[in-house]
Amino acid sequence: MSRHRIILACIVIPFLLFGQDIDEAIRLFNSFQFSRAKEIFYELKKDVDHPRIGEVYYYLGRLSVNPDSAAQYYYSVINDYPQSRYADIAYLEIAKVNIARKNFATAIANFDELLKRYPDTEYHDEIMFWQGVSYISIGNTGRGESILGSLQSRFPKSVWSERAANITQKKESAKEYYTVQLGSYRNRENAENYAASLREKGIDIKIVEALVKGQTYYRVWSGEFASLEKAKEYVSKLNSMGLKGNVVRGP
């Protein structure tokens, strides 16, 4: 092998191996094998000059339990690797960290800066959803609802539009009732699967989204009752079927 080919191989092979490793780490992440994915990402972050290093920092942020550590990784992406395809979503994650901390005004500023820097971002629908939530949370209900309404008009098929509709519909409905919560999930698919199994038993079920400290939960509810006593009677009936539930207020 010629000297030039040897030099080229020394450059290309590590580059290809890095790409294979990061793809494997992302696959593990998407398969919920977080510990192994984190190990690989930690090794990869040593190569700070690799073109895909921004991806590494983004995923390390996603894997961080501590919000401060997560934000630090996201800031590394947007400050050190602004051309990374993960820069706009890193900005979005920073805003969501602030929402979880109830720093809604800061989150709004994050969204404004995100849209200024990345006007062509593909995450417009999710940004609008969290913008609307943030404005409502600081008491600017009119502005928040206006954004959520625009979201539903611009992206009618988006899951974020569906979530926006849940919020606006809840505000429009003044009716309160008692219902029975049979489960609560972070993953919508898990909630849907459980709901389907309950429907097979002849139980009327609906899935309701709830935003708690910036995190979305999917609650599995059954029944609407005007009184607490009726709801408790329904709980007893479900208990006889081997199902455990708690009475909660709706909507």
Secondary structure, DSSP 4 states (H G I P E B T S, - for coil): --HHHHHHHHHHHHHHHHHHHHHHHHHHHHTT-HHHHHHHHHHHTT-TTSTTHHHHHHHHHHH-SSHHHHHHHHHHHHHH-TTSTTHHHHHHHHHHHHHHTT-HHHHHHHHHHHHHH-TT-TTHHHHHHHHHHHHHHTT-HHHHHHHHHHHHHH-TTSHHHHHHHHHHHHHH----EEEEEEEEESSHHHHHHHHHHHHTTT---EEEEEEETTEEEEEEEEEEESSHHHHHHHHHHHHHTT---EEEEE-
